[in-house]
Amino acid sequence: MWAGLTMLCGCREEVAVFTPEEEQHGEIQKTEIAGFYLLNEGNMGSNKSTLDYYDYSTATYSRNIYAEANPSVPKELGDVGNDIQIYGGRLYAVINCSNKVEVMDAVTCKRIGQIDIPNCRYIRFDGQYGYVTSYAGPVEINPDYKQKGYVARFDTATLEVTDRCIVGYQPDELEIANGKIYVANSGGYMVPNYENTVSVIDLATFTETKRIPVAVNLHRVRKDSHGQLWVSSRGDYYDTPSRLYCIDLKTERVVDSVMTAVSNLDIIGDSLYLYSTEWSYLEMDDAVGYGIVNVNTHEIVNRCFITDGTEEKIKKPYGIKVNPLTKEIYVTDAKNYVTPGTLYCFSPEGVQKWSARTGDIPAHIVWLWK
């Protein structure tokens, strides 16, 4: 049972006592997915990144499970959880401003070790290696930023970084396909001098072979089952809007764009689910949207997959994940970014099934398969 930590003060010493932080939500499900982890980013500078877990076999949502599994680890997960993945029976949490990837057992969440990578962002795997994007330099908004980013390669057996490949400025998501790594360069620290390319790295030689021009301030990059790569641009927050772009993996060229803003996405079959919180300095407000794009036809087939009006309750959508077996849709709400958020579970038809309180800034979900 996952639990929360409290302290009892006796006459001689403090004793750690765990009290439950569990709630029942939804219905018990018996599928090949045991449950999912949700990484809460936490507020920058506060060391408040936490890890939650939802167990399908008991319909139990448990908060802050890393603290229970690892009570002796100082500062717990650390500062700003930016990505989470499972590979080879291990759970990897990318902790951005703590400059590390935290490595745990995928079932027990017991700490195994950490990989030291400065200003790390996103993680993917291939064979015996893991690959992590790094901004390399400090957190600093500067149009004349000099430090290029890189992709770090580490050995999953030893957790040692074995090589680095220099890419563009402030590289964000990466995807692996056809023996190559595709990296979305953002240049996000260099406003208004954003990057606009996807770096292509040959896995065999671990060298950058080319750059694909796409659009400014790139963020997400995901492959589909049709030999395509989908890349999101944040735009410049003024006159250049956020957009979704399609790259043909054979020609490695942009072949289409979809007129929709994208903050995050998840591809299940031919459906690309997305939400957007597009900030505009001209309007001084966020334009929020939820949609589905057919990756085969490149058409927007749904402009709001939430059908029961629940979108009116979501203040700041911050994460999205779709169960590949049940097609349930999960959307997180960061609210005001400084208080606990909310996780919403929707049916495939877009009707809310349940919601749960999370940690601060709930963002990244990964499935735990049996």
Secondary structure as GFF3:
##gff-version 3
##sequence-region A 1 370
A	DSSP	beta_strand	3	9	.	.	.	ID=ss1
A	DSSP	beta_strand	14	20	.	.	.	ID=ss2
A	DSSP	beta_strand	22	24	.	.	.	ID=ss3
A	DSSP	beta_strand	33	40	.	.	.	ID=ss4
A	DSSP	beta_strand	50	55	.	.	.	ID=ss5
A	DSSP	beta_strand	60	62	.	.	.	ID=ss6
A	DSSP	alpha_helix	65	69	.	.	.	ID=ss7
A	DSSP	beta_strand	81	87	.	.	.	ID=ss8
A	DSSP	beta_strand	90	95	.	.	.	ID=ss9
A	DSSP	three_ten_helix	96	98	.	.	.	ID=ss10
A	DSSP	beta_strand	100	105	.	.	.	ID=ss11
A	DSSP	beta_strand	111	116	.	.	.	ID=ss12
A	DSSP	beta_strand	120	126	.	.	.	ID=ss13
A	DSSP	beta_strand	129	134	.	.	.	ID=ss14
A	DSSP	beta_strand	150	155	.	.	.	ID=ss15
A	DSSP	beta_strand	161	166	.	.	.	ID=ss16
A	DSSP	beta_strand	171	177	.	.	.	ID=ss17
A	DSSP	beta_strand	180	185	.	.	.	ID=ss18
A	DSSP	three_ten_helix	188	190	.	.	.	ID=ss19
A	DSSP	beta_strand	197	202	.	.	.	ID=ss20
A	DSSP	beta_strand	207	213	.	.	.	ID=ss21
A	DSSP	beta_strand	218	223	.	.	.	ID=ss22
A	DSSP	beta_strand	228	233	.	.	.	ID=ss23
A	DSSP	beta_strand	243	248	.	.	.	ID=ss24
A	DSSP	beta_strand	253	258	.	.	.	ID=ss25
A	DSSP	beta_strand	264	268	.	.	.	ID=ss26
A	DSSP	beta_strand	271	280	.	.	.	ID=ss27
A	DSSP	beta_strand	285	294	.	.	.	ID=ss28
A	DSSP	beta_strand	299	302	.	.	.	ID=ss29
A	DSSP	three_ten_helix	310	312	.	.	.	ID=ss30
A	DSSP	beta_strand	317	322	.	.	.	ID=ss31
A	DSSP	beta_strand	329	333	.	.	.	ID=ss32
A	DSSP	beta_strand	340	346	.	.	.	ID=ss33
A	DSSP	beta_strand	352	360	.	.	.	ID=ss34
A	DSSP	beta_strand	362	369	.	.	.	ID=ss35
###
